[in-house]
Amino acid sequence: MTAPVVEEIDFDAMFEQITAQLEQEAEARIVPPLLRLWDGDWNLRGVVKREISCSVQWLNNETGTASLEMPLDYYLSEWLVDVDGRPTSNVHLTVDKDGARWSGLMDELQIHKNDKGVRYVRVIFKHDYEHLKHILVWSNPFLPAEIQWPRLWVCWSQHVRWALKTTLLVNLMRLESSLWMLPDDPLDPAQWFNFDQSTWGMVVKPDITEDRSVGGIVHARFKNMHEASRRITADAQLTWEPRRYLDGDPPPWPGANVKHGCLVWDLVDNSAFTTGTSFGGNQFDGLLREFVNIHGDGLTETVETVADPNVPELYTTPGARGSDPAMPGVVWFDGEHTGIQTSMFSYRPAQDVGVVGGGHSAPGVNEAISATIIGIVGFLGSLIGQSQIGPAVDAVLRPLYMDTLFAWGKWKSPGRAQRLGWSHYHERIAEGSDRAYTLSWLLAMRAAMWATREQTRCTITVTDNAPWRIGQNGLGHCFLGTRVGFTVLGMKPGRIFVEQISELKLEWDRSTAPLWKLQIGQREPEDPVMKALELLQDFFGMLQDLGVM
């Protein structure tokens, strides 16, 4: 019997290969981002090479900003300042770094002179997410503004991602096809009744992956798309992802035919919190694989742990980068020698274990009582020749029975109560739940429980590639909306918190290399009064749209 042949390993060659790869990654990390300025028609005006400083910001489902400073004598600065000489007043900025692309529209142009006589240009841009705030959701996007029936746009689906993308698509169709309004150029016949998406300025990316998002209802009556979707995306942990398509880019989806500069909208699930992800754990036992289960009543929400001994294939593939939401592989450990430079951690326990909503009886209850009284009293009155007495008796009894049956409802979370202990806050009013057992009441109750949930937030400044790289399209391990883990000094040893990346900011100047700053966890308004007003405006506006106020 011959002995098996054992393949020899050239350790020197392998060492050289690993060393070369590390050097290549180190060089790629410090390469400055690609900055390009475009005019309003997406004609390239130049690549920025003499920036004094630049800062770009990604926000999860909100408009980020960018600030660019350049010398006043730079040719691109001269082009920007020549407002009257430019054929288009709009200016677009794109920033490409590690597979990620930031694109936005100029919001303000400033010319500064400091105390030393140095002049420079500062340009403020708003991220392309801002477009969602300028797209109205019509009650009926297929009819002209003068004929809007039915009163409210309602789109329900078992997968809310489909409902949101469909809502955006039909309203883009209304805008881009010029079905009932004059197009941008009325003398161009191609712009009338234009349903050719290859000529549109914005398109919605079709679903080419399985949609596992939770069910939900999209409703609006001339709200902008941001307002109509912000609560839904927060609840379902979905992330709007607008990306400009530029000549030379791979197609946004197989077979896509879109024009240069087109804004492609997608709604991505980087969280996977309903298909299996991690909400925490520890570094000794590992991250627990869990998923959120929303029960049939639309209110009860539980986190269930499932057995999953399999490590995602992504982590076993040599050279592959990224983070599988089913098992987040990006975890920053806080300590003296770590990639975390600065951090701020905030934790808020859950508040009330129950919510109460209502005030007016459910639709049809008061009317049914009134009809019953009128019918019975009218029948009895007819026996004595007074058949018209029914309405009179009903008018007398109305103050006694109005809004007494099915006018209030309460829902409690036993799991939250057990988590908090026996001494806890008991209940609160669900703002905006004016009429019980209606769609608005259900949404208000759900939102009240969401607003009082347990929250953890952490803002950290990390060194790129220590050990994780931030980027997209296979060039980074994590990006906006990705679930990542982190530890906090002072907490229980080994405790790992897992949250979404809700904000990214990329900063650099002439003297420092690009530096990523990220915020992990839910972003909340700093002023609690403003937060309360935001909730009130959202749900009272919904009640008015539904016609119950």
C-alpha positions in Angstrom: 0.0 0.0 0.0 1.4 3.3 -1.0 1.4 6.3 1.4 -0.9 9.2 0.5 0.8 12.1 -1.2 0.8 15.2 1.2 0.8 18.5 -0.6 3.7 20.7 0.7 2.9 24.2 1.8 5.3 27.0 0.9 5.1 29.1 4.0 7.4 31.8 2.6 5.2 32.3 -0.5 2.1 32.3 1.6 3.6 34.9 4.0 4.5 37.1 1.1 1.0 36.8 -0.3 -0.6 37.8 3.0 1.9 40.6 3.5 1.2 42.0 0.0 -2.6 41.8 0.6 -2.3 43.7 3.9 -0.2 46.4 2.2 -2.7 46.7 -0.6 -5.6 47.0 1.8 -3.7 49.7 3.8 -3.0 51.7 0.7 -6.7 51.4 -0.4 -7.8 52.6 3.0 -6.0 55.9 2.8 -6.9 56.6 -0.9 -8.9 59.8 -0.9 -12.6 59.5 -2.0 -13.5 60.4 -5.5 -15.3 63.7 -5.5 -17.1 64.9 -8.7 -19.3 67.9 -9.4 -22.1 67.8 -12.0 -24.4 70.4 -13.3 -28.2 70.2 -13.3 -28.3 68.0 -16.4 -25.7 65.6 -14.9 -22.9 66.8 -17.1 -19.5 66.3 -15.4 -17.9 69.7 -14.6 -14.8 68.3 -12.9 -13.1 66.0 -10.4 -12.3 67.8 -7.1 -8.6 67.6 -6.3 -7.9 70.7 -4.2 -10.5 70.4 -1.5 -9.5 72.0 1.8 -11.9 69.8 3.7 -14.9 67.7 3.1 -17.5 66.0 5.2 -20.3 63.8 4.0 -23.1 62.2 6.1 -25.4 59.3 5.7 -28.6 59.1 7.8 -30.9 56.1 8.1 -34.2 57.2 6.4 -33.4 60.9 6.8 -31.6 63.5 4.8 -27.8 63.7 5.4 -25.7 66.7 4.5 -22.3 67.3 3.0 -19.9 70.2 3.4 -17.2 70.9 0.8 -14.6 73.7 1.1 -12.3 74.7 -1.8 -9.9 77.6 -2.5 -11.7 80.5 -4.2 -9.1 80.6 -7.0 -9.8 76.9 -7.9 -11.4 76.5 -11.3 -14.4 74.5 -9.9 -14.9 77.3 -7.3 -15.0 79.9 -10.1 -17.5 77.8 -11.9 -19.7 77.5 -8.8 -19.5 81.2 -8.1 -20.5 82.1 -11.7 -24.2 81.6 -11.0 -25.4 83.6 -13.9 -23.0 82.0 -16.4 -23.9 78.4 -15.5 -26.5 76.9 -17.9 -28.2 75.2 -14.9 -28.4 76.5 -11.4 -28.5 73.1 -9.7 -25.2 71.5 -8.8 -24.8 67.8 -7.8 -22.0 66.2 -5.8 -21.0 62.5 -5.9 -18.6 61.0 -3.4 -17.3 57.4 -4.0 -15.4 55.5 -1.3 -15.0 51.8 -0.8 -18.0 50.9 -2.9 -20.3 53.4 -1.2 -21.7 56.4 -3.1 -23.0 59.6 -1.6 -24.9 61.9 -4.0 -26.8 65.1 -3.3 -28.0 68.4 -4.5 -26.4 71.8 -3.6 -28.4 73.6 -0.9 -26.3 76.6 -0.2 -23.1 78.2 -1.6 -21.0 80.4 0.7 -17.9 82.5 0.1 -15.8 83.1 3.2 -12.8 85.4 4.0 -11.1 84.8 7.3 -9.1 87.2 9.5 -6.0 86.3 7.6 -7.4 87.3 4.3 -7.8 83.8 3.0 -10.8 83.3 0.7 -12.5 80.0 0.2 -15.8 78.5 -1.0 -18.0 76.4 1.2 -20.8 74.4 -0.5 -23.6 72.7 1.5 -25.3 69.7 -0.1 -28.3 67.7 0.9 -28.4 63.9 0.3 -30.7 62.6 -2.5 -33.0 61.2 0.2 -34.4 64.7 0.3 -36.3 63.9 -2.8 -38.7 61.8 -0.8 -39.8 64.9 1.0 -40.8 66.5 -2.3 -42.8 63.6 -3.7 -46.4 63.8 -2.6 -48.5 60.7 -2.1 -51.8 61.6 -3.8 -55.0 60.0 -2.7 -55.4 58.7 -6.3 -52.3 59.2 -8.4 -54.1 58.0 -11.5 -56.6 61.0 -11.5 -56.1 64.7 -11.8 -55.8 66.9 -8.7 -59.3 68.1 -9.1 -60.8 64.6 -8.9 -59.2 62.8 -5.9 -61.5 59.8 -5.0 -61.3 57.9 -2.9 -60.3 60.2 -0.1 -57.3 58.3 1.2 -54.5 56.3 -0.5 -54.4 52.9 1.2 -52.0 50.1 0.1 -51.9 47.0 2.2 -49.6 44.0 1.7 -48.3 41.1 3.7 -44.9 42.6 3.0 -44.7 46.3 3.7 -41.6 46.7 1.5 -43.7 45.9 -1.5 -46.4 48.4 -0.4 -43.9 51.2 0.1 -42.2 50.7 -3.2 -45.5 50.4 -5.0 -46.6 53.7 -3.5 -43.5 55.4 -4.6 -43.6 53.9 -8.1 -47.2 55.0 -8.9 -46.4 58.6 -7.8 -43.2 58.6 -9.8 -45.2 57.4 -12.7 -47.6 60.3 -12.2 -44.7 62.8 -12.1 -42.5 61.3 -14.9 -45.3 60.6 -17.4 -46.9 64.0 -17.2 -50.3 62.4 -17.4 -52.3 65.3 -16.1 -49.7 68.1 -15.8 -47.5 70.0 -18.2 -44.1 68.3 -18.7 -40.9 70.2 -18.1 -40.7 71.0 -21.8 -44.2 71.2 -23.3 -42.8 71.5 -26.8 -41.1 68.1 -26.6 -43.7 65.4 -27.6 -41.6 62.7 -26.1 -42.3 64.1 -22.6 -46.1 63.8 -23.0 -47.6 60.6 -21.6 -44.1 59.2 -21.2 -44.1 55.7 -19.7 -40.7 54.8 -20.9 -38.7 54.4 -17.7 -35.4 54.6 -19.6 -36.0 58.3 -19.9 -37.1 58.9 -16.3 -35.0 60.8 -13.8 -36.0 58.5 -10.9 -37.0 54.8 -11.0 -37.9 52.2 -8.4 -35.7 49.1 -8.4 -37.8 46.0 -8.8 -37.7 43.3 -6.2 -35.3 40.6 -7.3 -34.8 39.1 -3.9 -37.3 37.4 -1.6 -39.4 39.9 0.4 -39.5 38.8 4.0 -40.6 42.1 5.5 -43.5 42.4 7.9 -47.0 43.1 6.8 -48.4 46.6 7.0 -50.5 49.4 5.6 -49.3 52.5 3.7 -51.8 55.3 4.0 -51.5 59.0 3.1 -53.5 61.9 1.8 -51.1 64.3 0.2 -48.3 63.7 2.6 -44.8 63.5 1.3 -43.3 60.1 0.8 -40.9 60.6 3.8 -43.8 61.3 6.2 -45.8 58.5 4.8 -43.1 55.9 5.3 -41.0 57.0 8.2 -42.9 55.2 11.0 -43.3 52.1 8.8 -39.6 51.8 7.9 -38.7 52.4 11.6 -41.0 49.6 12.7 -39.9 47.2 10.0 -36.3 48.3 10.2 -36.1 48.9 6.4 -33.7 51.4 4.9 -34.4 53.6 1.8 -31.3 53.4 -0.4 -31.2 56.0 -3.3 -28.2 55.5 -5.6 -27.3 57.5 -8.7 -26.5 55.5 -11.8 -23.6 56.9 -13.7 -22.2 55.8 -17.1 -19.7 53.0 -16.5 -21.5 51.6 -13.5 -22.9 48.1 -13.5 -26.6 48.0 -14.2 -28.6 48.6 -11.0 -30.4 45.3 -11.7 -30.0 42.6 -14.4 -31.4 44.0 -17.7 -31.9 47.5 -16.4 -32.0 50.3 -19.0 -31.8 53.7 -17.2 -30.2 56.9 -18.2 -27.1 58.5 -16.9 -27.7 60.3 -13.7 -31.0 58.4 -12.9 -31.8 58.1 -9.2 -32.6 54.5 -8.5 -34.7 53.9 -5.4 -34.5 50.7 -3.4 -35.9 49.7 0.0 -33.4 47.2 1.6 -33.6 45.0 4.6 -30.1 45.2 6.1 -31.5 44.3 9.5 -33.3 41.0 8.8 -34.9 41.3 12.2 -37.9 39.2 11.1 -36.0 36.5 9.2 -33.3 35.8 11.8 -30.7 38.0 13.3 -29.1 38.8 16.6 -30.2 41.2 19.3 -27.3 40.7 21.7 -25.3 38.1 23.5 -21.9 37.9 25.0 -18.4 37.2 23.7 -18.1 34.0 25.6 -21.3 32.2 24.4 -21.6 34.1 21.1 -24.5 36.0 19.6 -27.9 34.6 20.0 -29.8 34.0 16.8 -33.3 35.4 17.2 -36.1 36.8 15.1 -39.1 39.2 15.8 -42.5 37.6 15.6 -45.4 39.9 15.3 -48.6 38.0 16.2 -51.9 38.1 14.3 -53.4 40.8 16.5 -50.8 43.2 15.0 -49.8 44.3 18.5 -48.0 41.5 20.3 -44.3 41.5 19.5 -41.9 38.8 20.8 -38.3 38.0 20.2 -37.8 34.3 19.8 -34.4 32.5 19.9 -33.9 29.8 17.4 -31.2 27.1 17.1 -28.8 27.8 14.3 -25.4 26.0 14.7 -24.4 26.9 11.1 -22.0 29.7 10.5 -23.0 31.8 7.4 -21.0 30.9 4.3 -19.9 34.5 4.0 -17.6 34.1 7.0 -16.0 30.9 5.7 -15.2 32.3 2.2 -11.5 33.5 2.0 -11.3 37.2 1.1 -15.0 37.8 1.4 -16.2 41.0 3.2 -19.5 41.9 4.6 -21.8 41.1 7.5 -24.6 38.5 7.3 -27.6 40.0 9.3 -28.5 36.4 10.3 -25.3 36.4 12.4 -23.6 39.8 12.6 -19.9 39.3 12.3 -18.8 43.0 12.9 -18.2 43.5 16.6 -16.2 46.4 18.1 -14.6 45.7 21.5 -14.0 48.7 23.7 -10.7 48.9 25.5 -7.3 50.6 25.7 -6.1 49.0 22.5 -9.1 49.0 20.1 -10.4 50.5 16.9 -12.9 52.6 19.0 -11.4 56.1 19.5 -14.4 57.8 21.2 -17.7 56.5 22.2 -20.9 57.6 23.9 -23.4 55.0 25.1 -27.0 55.6 26.1 -29.5 53.1 27.5 -33.2 53.6 28.3 -35.3 50.9 29.8 -38.9 50.3 28.6 -41.5 52.4 30.2 -45.2 51.6 30.4 -46.3 48.0 30.2 -49.7 48.8 28.8 -51.4 51.5 26.6 -55.0 52.7 26.7 -56.7 54.3 23.7 -60.1 55.5 22.5 -62.6 58.1 23.6 -65.3 57.5 21.0 -67.2 54.3 20.4 -66.3 52.1 17.5 -68.0 53.0 14.2 -71.6 51.8 14.2 -72.0 51.2 17.9 -73.8 54.5 18.8 -75.8 54.2 15.6 -76.9 50.7 16.4 -78.0 51.7 20.0 -79.9 54.7 18.6 -81.7 52.5 16.0 -82.6 49.9 18.6 -84.1 52.5 21.0 -86.1 54.2 18.2 -87.4 50.8 16.9 -88.4 49.4 20.3 -89.9 52.6 21.7 -91.7 53.3 18.4 -93.2 49.8 18.4 -94.4 50.2 22.0 -95.7 53.7 21.2 -97.7 52.4 18.2 -99.7 50.3 20.7 -101.1 53.5 22.2 -101.2 55.5 19.1 -97.8 57.3 19.6 -95.6 55.7 17.0 -93.4 58.9 16.6 -92.3 58.9 20.3 -89.1 56.9 19.5 -86.9 59.8 18.3 -87.9 61.9 21.3 -87.0 59.2 23.8 -83.7 58.6 21.9 -82.8 62.3 22.2 -83.3 62.1 25.9 -81.3 58.9 26.4 -78.5 59.9 23.9 -76.3 61.6 26.6 -76.5 58.5 28.7 -75.4 55.9 26.1 -73.1 57.9 23.8 -69.5 56.6 23.8 -70.1 54.2 26.7 -69.8 50.8 24.8 -66.6 49.9 22.9 -65.2 53.3 23.4 -61.9 52.3 25.1 -59.4 49.6 24.8 -56.3 48.5 26.6 -53.4 46.3 25.6 -50.7 45.1 27.9 -47.3 43.4 27.3 -46.8 40.7 29.9 -43.3 40.0 28.6 -42.3 43.7 29.2 -43.8 43.6 32.7 -41.8 40.5 33.6 -38.7 42.1 32.1 -39.1 45.3 34.2 -40.1 43.6 37.5 -43.1 44.1 39.7 -42.5 47.8 40.3 -43.0 49.6 37.0 -45.0 52.1 35.1 -48.4 50.7 34.3 -50.1 52.4 31.5 -50.4 55.5 29.3 -52.7 57.0 26.7 -52.0 56.3 23.1 -51.9 59.7 21.5 -54.1 59.9 18.3 -56.3 56.9 19.2 -59.5 58.9 19.2 -62.0 56.2 18.1 -61.6 52.7 19.5 -61.3 49.6 17.4 -60.5 51.3 14.2 -57.4 51.3 11.9 -56.2 54.6 13.4 -56.6 53.2 16.9 -54.6 50.0 16.1 -51.8 52.1 14.6 -51.8 54.5 17.5 -51.6 51.7 20.0 -48.8 50.0 18.1 -46.9 53.3 17.9 -47.3 54.0 21.6 -45.7 50.6 22.5 -42.9 51.3 20.0 -42.2 54.8 21.5 -41.8 53.3 25.0 -39.6 50.4 24.0 -36.2 49.6 25.5 -33.5 51.6 23.7 -29.8 51.5 23.4 -27.7 54.0 21.5 -24.0 54.4 21.0 -22.1 57.0 19.0 -18.5 55.8 18.3 -15.6 57.1 16.3 -13.7 54.2 14.9 -10.5 53.7 13.0 -11.1 52.3 9.6 -9.8 48.7 9.0 -9.2 48.2 12.8 -10.3 45.5 12.2 -13.5 46.3 10.2 -13.8 48.3 7.0 -16.8 50.4 6.2 -18.0 50.2 2.6 -20.4 48.6 0.2 -20.3 46.2 -2.8 -17.8 43.8 -1.3 -15.3 46.4 -0.4 -16.4 46.8 3.2 -17.8 44.7 6.1 -20.7 47.0 7.1 -22.6 50.1 6.0 -25.7 52.1 6.7 -28.5 49.9 8.2 -26.1 47.0 8.9 -26.6 45.3 12.3 -23.3 45.4 14.2 -22.2 44.6 17.7 -20.2 46.6 20.3 -19.1 46.4 23.9 -19.1 49.2 26.4 -16.5 49.6 29.2 -18.1 49.5 32.6 -20.9 47.2 31.5 -21.0 43.5 32.4 -17.8 41.9 31.0 -18.5 40.2 27.7 -21.9 41.9 27.2 -22.4 42.6 23.5 -25.0 45.0 22.2 -26.3 44.6 18.7 -28.0 47.6 16.9 -28.3 49.0 13.4 -25.9 51.6 12.0 -28.2 54.6 11.8 -25.7 57.3 10.7 -22.4 57.5 8.9 -20.1 60.4 8.4 -16.9 60.5 6.3 -14.5 63.3 7.1 -11.0 64.3 5.8 -8.9 67.3 5.0 -5.5 68.0 3.5 -3.6 66.9 6.6 -5.6 63.8 7.7 -6.7 60.6 6.0 -10.4 59.9 5.6 -12.0 58.9 8.9 -15.4 57.2 9.4 -17.7 58.3 12.2 -20.7 56.2 12.9 -23.7 56.1 15.2 -25.1 52.8 16.2 -28.7 52.6 17.5 -31.9 54.6 17.1 -31.5 58.3 16.5 -33.9 60.3 18.6 -34.7 64.0 18.8 -32.7 65.7 21.5 -35.6 67.7 22.7 -38.4 65.4 24.3 -41.0 68.1 23.7 -40.2 68.1 20.0 -40.4 64.3 19.9 -43.9 64.4 21.5 -45.1 67.0 19.0 -43.8 64.9 16.2 -45.8 61.9 17.3 -48.9 64.1 17.8 -48.7 65.7 14.4 -48.2 62.3 12.7 -51.2 60.5 14.2 -53.6 63.4 14.4 -52.8 64.1 10.7 -53.6 60.5 10.0 -57.0 60.7 11.8 -57.9 63.8 9.8 -57.0 61.9 6.6 -59.3 59.1 7.6 -62.1 61.5 8.3 -62.7 60.6 11.9 -61.7 64.0 13.3 
